[in-house]
Amino acid sequence: MDITIKITDRKGKKHEVKVPTDMALNLMHVVRAYELEPVGTIGICGGMAMCHTCQCYAINDINLPEKREAEEATLSRLMHLKPNSRLSCQIPITKELQGLEIELAPFL
């Protein structure tokens, strides 16, 4: 099953992407696969919740998985932190994400 996710890149351009739910992907993988940001600027730690490069803001009210301790720790160190900040590497792609809208946080 494919779902649709809307992603606003760091330049403000909106992208609507189709994503399969049966490939064990996370949101960071989706941003990389669609090449929405330059190589080396998304998921530098490889999805281990140890860097900030995949930080995003959840725009709409889709029920996301709870933040785990590693994600909370990394988010607590960030300059561009907002109440809706998440690490995209920590959000697995599931059918429940249908219609999710995110905005990628600045890369600094």
C-alpha positions as CSV (number, residue, x, y, z in Angstrom):
1,M,0.0,0.0,0.0
2,D,1.3,3.5,-0.9
3,I,0.5,6.6,1.1
4,T,0.9,10.3,0.3
5,I,3.0,12.6,2.3
6,K,3.6,16.3,1.8
7,I,7.1,17.6,2.4
8,T,8.2,21.2,2.4
9,D,12.0,21.4,1.6
10,R,14.4,23.9,3.1
11,K,13.9,26.3,0.3
12,G,10.1,26.4,0.9
13,K,9.1,24.2,-2.1
14,K,6.3,21.8,-1.4
15,H,6.5,18.2,-2.6
16,E,3.7,15.6,-2.6
17,V,5.3,12.1,-2.6
18,K,4.0,8.6,-2.8
19,V,5.6,6.2,-0.3
20,P,5.2,2.4,0.1
21,T,4.4,1.2,3.6
22,D,5.9,-2.3,3.2
23,M,9.6,-1.5,2.8
24,A,10.6,-0.6,6.4
25,L,11.3,3.0,5.5
26,N,11.3,6.1,7.7
27,L,10.8,9.7,6.8
28,M,14.5,10.4,6.5
29,H,14.7,7.6,3.9
30,V,11.9,9.2,1.9
31,V,13.6,12.6,1.8
32,R,16.8,11.0,0.6
33,A,15.0,8.8,-2.0
34,Y,13.2,11.7,-3.5
35,E,16.5,13.8,-3.4
36,L,14.6,16.7,-1.7
37,E,17.9,18.0,-0.2
38,P,21.5,17.7,-1.2
39,V,23.4,14.6,-0.4
40,G,25.2,14.9,3.0
41,T,22.6,17.2,4.5
42,I,20.0,14.7,5.6
43,G,20.7,11.9,8.1
44,I,24.4,12.3,8.5
45,C,24.3,9.8,11.5
46,G,22.6,7.3,9.4
47,G,19.3,7.4,11.2
48,M,20.6,6.7,14.8
49,A,18.9,9.8,16.3
50,M,22.4,11.2,17.1
51,C,22.4,14.3,14.8
52,H,20.0,17.0,13.9
53,T,20.2,16.9,10.1
54,C,16.9,15.1,9.6
55,Q,14.9,17.4,11.9
56,C,11.5,18.3,10.7
57,Y,8.3,20.0,11.9
58,A,5.0,18.0,11.9
59,I,2.6,20.5,10.4
60,N,-0.8,18.7,10.6
61,D,-2.4,16.6,13.3
62,I,-1.4,13.1,12.3
63,N,-0.8,10.8,15.2
64,L,3.0,10.2,15.2
65,P,4.8,7.5,17.3
66,E,6.0,8.7,20.7
67,K,9.5,10.1,21.0
68,R,12.0,7.8,22.4
69,E,14.8,8.8,24.8
70,A,17.5,9.1,22.1
71,E,15.3,11.4,20.0
72,E,14.3,13.5,23.0
73,A,18.0,13.9,23.9
74,T,19.0,15.0,20.5
75,L,16.1,17.4,20.1
76,S,16.9,19.0,23.4
77,R,20.3,20.3,22.0
78,L,18.9,21.9,18.9
79,M,18.7,25.6,18.0
80,H,15.6,25.5,15.8
81,L,13.5,23.5,18.3
82,K,9.8,23.9,18.1
83,P,7.0,22.0,20.0
84,N,6.3,20.1,16.8
85,S,10.0,19.1,16.1
86,R,10.8,15.5,15.3
87,L,13.7,13.6,13.9
88,S,12.4,12.1,10.6
89,C,14.7,9.1,11.0
90,Q,12.6,8.1,14.1
91,I,9.3,8.1,12.2
92,P,8.6,4.8,10.5
93,I,6.4,4.9,7.4
94,T,3.1,3.2,8.2
95,K,-0.4,3.5,6.7
96,E,-1.3,5.8,9.7
97,L,0.9,8.5,8.2
98,Q,-1.4,9.0,5.2
99,G,-1.8,12.7,4.6
100,L,1.1,13.7,6.9
101,E,2.6,17.1,6.2
102,I,6.1,18.0,7.4
103,E,8.5,20.9,6.9
104,L,12.3,20.2,7.0
105,A,14.1,22.3,9.6
106,P,17.0,24.6,8.7
107,F,20.4,22.9,8.3
108,L,23.0,24.5,10.5
